[in-house]
Amino acid sequence: MLGTAPSSATSLLRTLDRGRLWVRLSAPAVALGSPAAGSASSVWGTRFASASHGFVFGHGLWETTDGGGHWTLDSAPSGSILSLATIDGQVLALTAKGTSQGGPGPARVLRRALGGGSWSTLASVKSVDLTDPTDLIATQAGTAAILGGTSILVTTNGGTTITSRATPSLPQYFTPAAIAVTSGNGLALLCVGQGYTGHTQKLVYLSANGGVTWSKASTPSPEGDGGTLAGSGTTLVLATASAASWLDRSTNGGHAWATSLTYGDGGLGWADLGFTTPSNAVVIHGPAHSAGGDGRPGRLLLSSDGGASWRAVTF
C-alpha cells in the first residue's frame, strides 16, 4: 500500500495476511501526487512482481529487489508512467508523452524484462485519460489489455507480441470507457453514453476470444459518471461515482447487476479495483488524486466473497 503517513510523508506498508498485520517498509523519498500535478518528481502507484521485487511509479520509476529495503531510481522510461503491470516475466508501462497533461491524450506502451535491461516501445495509444492513473492496464490469467480510444491492445505473453483489437460497433453517443480481463481469453468492456445529473448510460460487452468478436451483455445502473471494471470468470465488479460512490456486481458475466456497496461521499470515487483470486478482490475508496477532506482520504477495502461484501482495512 502506497500512501501518506500522518506527517504527510510518502509511506509504504506491506501485509502478508490480507490486511490483519501491516509492516512499514522504506519508501522512495518522493512526494505523493498525480499525473496532473506537474512535472516535479511524484508517485501514485506501486506494483510488486514478487515479495522482493517491486516498483513505485509516477513522474519517475523506483525499483526494489529486497522487498522495499532499498530503492533505486531508474533512468528510464522518461515522462509520466500512468500505469504499470508485471506479467510473464516482463514489465509493462503505459507512459504519457508529456509530464503534466490533463484530459484524454496520447500514450505509449513500453516493455522491459523483469530482470532488467532496456525498454522497448510496443505500441502507441491514441487516447487515454491522463487525469486518472488508475486501472489502465488490466491483467488476469496471464493476459493484459489496454484500452485506447476505439481499439484494445491485448497480449498473452507479457508484451512479447501485442495485438490490436477493435471495440464493438456501438450505438450513437456511446464510447468505450474501461476494459477488464476476466480469463485467459475473456474480456469485458464498459461503454458509456449520454450523461444527466450524476448518471451516464452504460453498456457492457463481452468477448470470449480476446476481442476478436463481441456480444452485448447488459445495461448496468446509470448511477455514476463512467467507471472501471474488474472481474474473474463470470463475476464482474463495476466501480463508479458521481454524487456518491458505488460498487455494482454481476455474477453471471455482466447480464444482471446489483449494487453491493454505496458511499454517500459526494463522489470521492475509486482506484485499483482488481481481483487477486476468484474470491479475493481489492479496491481503494477515495484515492489520493480525488478531492475532499485533506486531499488524501483514501482507504483500502477488501472482499473475500467475490465482491459481494467489503470491509475497510485499518492500519
C-alpha positions as CSV (number, residue, x, y, z in Angstrom):
1,M,0.0,0.0,0.0
2,L,1.3,3.4,-1.1
3,G,0.0,6.4,0.8
4,T,0.9,9.1,3.3
5,A,1.7,8.9,7.0
6,P,0.3,11.5,9.5
7,S,3.4,13.6,8.8
8,S,2.3,13.7,5.1
9,A,5.5,11.9,4.1
10,T,5.1,9.2,1.4
11,S,4.6,5.8,3.2
12,L,4.7,2.2,2.1
13,L,3.1,-0.6,4.1
14,R,3.1,-4.4,3.5
15,T,0.8,-7.2,4.6
16,L,1.2,-10.9,4.3
17,D,-2.2,-11.9,5.7
18,R,-4.7,-9.8,3.8
19,G,-4.7,-6.8,6.0
20,R,-4.6,-8.2,9.5
21,L,-0.9,-7.2,10.2
22,W,1.0,-4.4,8.5
23,V,4.7,-3.7,8.4
24,R,6.2,-0.3,7.4
25,L,8.7,-0.5,4.6
26,S,11.1,2.1,3.4
27,A,9.7,4.3,0.6
28,P,11.3,6.4,-2.1
29,A,11.9,9.9,-0.9
30,V,9.4,11.5,-3.2
31,A,6.0,13.1,-2.8
32,L,2.7,11.5,-3.5
33,G,1.0,13.1,-6.5
34,S,-1.0,12.6,-9.7
35,P,-0.3,12.9,-13.4
36,A,-2.0,16.4,-13.5
37,A,0.2,17.7,-10.6
38,G,3.1,19.0,-12.7
39,S,6.5,17.7,-13.8
40,A,8.2,17.5,-10.4
41,S,9.0,14.1,-9.0
42,S,5.9,12.5,-7.5
43,V,4.4,9.0,-7.4
44,W,0.9,7.5,-7.4
45,G,1.3,3.7,-7.8
46,T,3.1,0.6,-6.7
47,R,3.2,-2.9,-8.2
48,F,5.1,-6.0,-6.9
49,A,6.0,-9.0,-9.1
50,S,7.1,-10.9,-6.0
51,A,7.6,-10.4,-2.3
52,S,11.1,-9.0,-3.0
53,H,10.8,-7.3,-6.4
54,G,8.6,-4.3,-6.8
55,F,8.2,-0.8,-8.3
56,V,6.9,2.6,-7.3
57,F,5.9,4.7,-10.2
58,G,4.6,8.1,-11.3
59,H,6.8,11.0,-12.6
60,G,9.7,8.5,-12.5
61,L,10.2,4.9,-11.6
62,W,11.8,3.4,-8.5
63,E,12.7,-0.3,-8.2
64,T,13.4,-2.6,-5.2
65,T,14.8,-6.1,-5.3
66,D,14.9,-6.6,-1.5
67,G,11.3,-6.2,-0.5
68,G,11.4,-2.4,-0.1
69,G,14.6,-2.3,1.9
70,H,16.3,-0.1,-0.7
71,W,15.0,1.7,-3.8
72,T,16.8,2.7,-6.9
73,L,15.7,5.5,-9.3
74,D,15.6,4.1,-12.8
75,S,16.8,6.4,-15.6
76,A,14.0,5.3,-17.9
77,P,11.4,5.4,-19.1
78,S,11.0,9.2,-19.2
79,G,7.8,11.2,-18.7
80,S,4.8,10.1,-16.6
81,I,4.2,6.4,-16.0
82,L,0.4,6.3,-15.8
83,S,0.1,2.6,-15.1
84,L,2.4,-0.4,-14.7
85,A,2.0,-4.1,-14.5
86,T,4.2,-7.2,-14.2
87,I,3.2,-10.3,-16.2
88,D,5.0,-13.4,-17.6
89,G,8.5,-12.2,-16.5
90,Q,8.0,-8.8,-18.2
91,V,7.2,-5.2,-17.0
92,L,4.6,-3.3,-19.0
93,A,4.4,0.5,-18.6
94,L,1.8,2.9,-20.0
95,T,3.6,6.3,-20.4
96,A,2.3,9.7,-21.3
97,K,4.2,11.7,-23.9
98,G,4.2,14.7,-21.6
99,T,4.5,15.2,-17.9
100,S,1.6,17.4,-16.9
101,Q,-1.3,16.8,-19.3
102,G,-4.9,16.8,-18.5
103,G,-7.8,15.2,-20.2
104,P,-7.6,12.4,-22.8
105,G,-4.3,12.3,-24.7
106,P,-1.8,10.0,-26.4
107,A,0.4,7.5,-24.6
108,R,2.9,4.7,-25.4
109,V,3.1,1.1,-24.2
110,L,6.7,0.1,-23.2
111,R,8.1,-3.3,-22.2
112,R,11.2,-4.4,-20.2
113,A,12.3,-7.7,-18.9
114,L,11.6,-8.0,-15.2
115,G,15.2,-8.8,-14.5
116,G,16.4,-5.6,-16.1
117,G,17.6,-4.2,-19.4
118,S,16.4,-1.6,-21.8
119,W,12.8,-0.5,-22.6
120,S,11.2,-1.1,-26.0
121,T,8.2,0.6,-27.4
122,L,5.4,-1.9,-28.2
123,A,2.6,0.4,-29.4
124,S,1.2,3.9,-29.4
125,V,-2.2,4.5,-27.7
126,K,-4.3,7.2,-29.3
127,S,-6.2,8.4,-26.3
128,V,-6.1,7.5,-22.5
129,D,-7.4,9.6,-19.6
130,L,-4.3,11.4,-18.3
131,T,-6.2,12.8,-15.3
132,D,-6.8,9.4,-13.7
133,P,-3.8,7.0,-13.4
134,T,-5.8,4.0,-12.2
135,D,-6.8,0.7,-13.8
136,L,-5.3,1.5,-17.2
137,I,-3.6,-1.9,-17.7
138,A,-6.0,-4.8,-16.9
139,T,-4.4,-8.1,-16.1
140,Q,-5.7,-11.6,-15.3
141,A,-4.7,-15.2,-16.0
142,G,-1.5,-14.3,-17.9
143,T,-3.3,-11.7,-20.2
144,A,-3.0,-8.0,-20.2
145,A,-5.3,-5.5,-22.0
146,I,-5.1,-1.7,-22.5
147,L,-8.0,0.4,-23.9
148,G,-7.0,3.3,-26.1
149,G,-9.9,5.0,-27.9
150,T,-11.7,2.6,-30.1
151,S,-9.0,-0.1,-30.0
152,I,-7.8,-2.6,-27.4
153,L,-4.2,-3.8,-27.1
154,V,-4.1,-7.4,-25.9
155,T,-1.1,-9.6,-25.0
156,T,-0.9,-13.1,-23.6
157,N,2.9,-13.3,-23.3
158,G,4.0,-10.2,-21.3
159,G,4.1,-7.9,-24.4
160,T,6.5,-10.0,-26.4
161,T,3.7,-9.8,-29.0
162,I,0.8,-7.5,-28.8
163,T,-2.4,-7.4,-30.9
164,S,-4.8,-4.5,-31.6
165,R,-8.5,-5.4,-31.5
166,A,-11.3,-3.2,-32.5
167,T,-14.0,-2.3,-29.9
168,P,-17.6,-3.4,-30.9
169,S,-19.8,-1.2,-33.0
170,L,-21.7,1.0,-30.5
171,P,-25.0,2.8,-30.5
172,Q,-24.9,6.6,-31.2
173,Y,-23.2,8.7,-28.4
174,F,-21.6,5.6,-26.7
175,T,-17.9,5.4,-26.3
176,P,-15.6,2.7,-24.7
177,A,-14.7,3.6,-21.1
178,A,-12.9,0.7,-19.4
179,I,-11.6,-2.8,-20.1
180,A,-11.4,-5.8,-17.8
181,V,-9.6,-9.2,-18.3
182,T,-11.7,-12.0,-16.8
183,S,-9.8,-15.1,-18.0
184,G,-7.1,-16.0,-20.5
185,N,-9.3,-15.1,-23.4
186,G,-12.1,-13.3,-21.7
187,L,-12.6,-9.6,-21.9
188,A,-15.4,-7.3,-20.6
189,L,-15.8,-3.8,-21.9
190,L,-17.7,-0.9,-20.3
191,C,-19.1,1.7,-22.6
192,V,-20.8,4.9,-21.6
193,G,-23.3,7.2,-23.3
194,Q,-25.1,10.4,-22.6
195,G,-25.0,11.8,-19.1
196,Y,-27.6,13.5,-16.9
197,T,-27.4,14.8,-13.3
198,G,-24.9,12.3,-11.9
199,H,-25.8,9.5,-14.3
200,T,-24.4,8.1,-17.5
201,Q,-26.0,5.4,-19.7
202,K,-23.9,2.3,-19.6
203,L,-23.4,-0.9,-21.7
204,V,-21.3,-3.9,-21.0
205,Y,-19.9,-6.1,-23.9
206,L,-18.2,-9.4,-23.6
207,S,-15.6,-11.3,-25.6
208,A,-14.6,-14.9,-25.2
209,N,-11.8,-14.8,-27.8
210,G,-9.6,-11.9,-26.8
211,G,-11.6,-9.2,-28.5
212,V,-12.0,-10.8,-31.9
213,T,-15.8,-10.8,-31.5
214,W,-18.1,-9.1,-29.0
215,S,-21.6,-9.6,-27.6
216,K,-23.7,-7.2,-25.7
217,A,-24.3,-8.4,-22.1
218,S,-26.5,-5.8,-20.3
219,T,-27.1,-2.2,-19.2
220,P,-25.9,-1.6,-15.7
221,S,-27.4,1.0,-13.4
222,P,-26.9,4.5,-14.9
223,E,-25.8,5.9,-11.5
224,G,-22.4,7.4,-11.7
225,D,-20.2,9.1,-14.3
226,G,-18.4,6.3,-16.3
227,G,-16.5,3.9,-14.2
228,T,-14.0,1.0,-14.2
229,L,-14.4,-2.8,-14.4
230,A,-12.6,-5.8,-12.9
231,G,-13.6,-9.4,-12.8
232,S,-12.7,-13.1,-12.6
233,G,-14.6,-15.7,-14.5
234,T,-18.3,-14.8,-14.6
235,T,-18.0,-12.3,-11.7
236,L,-17.7,-8.6,-12.6
237,V,-17.5,-5.5,-10.4
238,L,-18.2,-2.0,-11.7
239,A,-16.8,1.0,-9.7
240,T,-18.5,4.3,-10.5
241,A,-19.0,7.7,-8.8
242,S,-20.8,11.0,-9.1
243,A,-22.8,12.4,-6.2
244,A,-21.9,9.2,-4.3
245,S,-19.6,6.2,-4.9
246,W,-21.0,2.8,-5.9
247,L,-19.7,-0.7,-6.4
248,D,-22.1,-2.8,-8.6
249,R,-21.6,-6.5,-9.1
250,S,-22.7,-9.2,-11.6
251,T,-22.3,-12.9,-11.0
252,N,-23.4,-14.1,-14.5
253,G,-20.9,-12.4,-16.8
254,G,-22.5,-9.0,-16.7
255,H,-26.0,-9.9,-17.7
256,A,-27.6,-8.8,-14.4
257,W,-26.3,-6.3,-11.8
258,A,-26.9,-5.4,-8.2
259,T,-25.3,-2.7,-6.0
260,S,-23.1,-4.2,-3.3
261,L,-21.8,-1.0,-1.7
262,T,-22.7,2.7,-1.7
263,Y,-20.9,5.6,0.0
264,G,-22.7,8.9,0.2
265,D,-19.4,10.7,-0.1
266,G,-20.0,13.4,-2.7
267,G,-18.2,11.2,-5.3
268,L,-14.7,10.5,-3.9
269,G,-14.5,7.6,-6.3
270,W,-12.3,4.5,-6.6
271,A,-8.9,3.3,-7.7
272,D,-7.0,0.0,-8.2
273,L,-10.1,-2.2,-8.5
274,G,-9.0,-5.7,-9.0
275,F,-9.2,-9.5,-8.2
276,T,-6.2,-11.4,-6.9
277,T,-8.1,-14.7,-6.9
278,P,-11.7,-15.5,-8.0
279,S,-12.9,-14.8,-4.5
280,N,-10.4,-12.1,-3.2
281,A,-10.9,-8.6,-4.5
282,V,-9.4,-5.2,-3.6
283,V,-10.3,-1.5,-4.2
284,I,-9.2,1.9,-2.9
285,H,-12.0,4.2,-1.9
286,G,-11.2,7.9,-2.2
287,P,-7.8,7.7,-3.8
288,A,-5.1,10.3,-3.3
289,H,-5.9,12.1,-6.6
290,S,-9.6,12.7,-5.5
291,A,-10.9,15.8,-3.8
292,G,-12.3,16.2,-0.4
293,G,-11.1,16.2,3.2
294,D,-7.3,16.6,3.5
295,G,-6.9,15.7,-0.2
296,R,-5.9,12.2,0.7
297,P,-8.8,10.4,2.2
298,G,-8.1,7.0,0.7
299,R,-8.7,3.7,2.4
300,L,-8.3,0.1,1.4
301,L,-11.4,-2.2,1.0
302,L,-11.1,-6.0,0.7
303,S,-13.6,-8.6,-0.3
304,S,-13.3,-12.4,0.3
305,D,-16.5,-13.3,-1.4
306,G,-16.0,-12.1,-5.0
307,G,-17.2,-8.5,-4.3
308,A,-20.5,-9.4,-2.6
309,S,-19.3,-7.7,0.6
310,W,-16.4,-5.4,1.5
311,R,-14.5,-4.5,4.7
312,A,-12.4,-1.5,5.3
313,V,-8.8,-2.2,6.5
314,T,-7.2,-0.2,9.3
315,F,-3.5,0.5,9.6
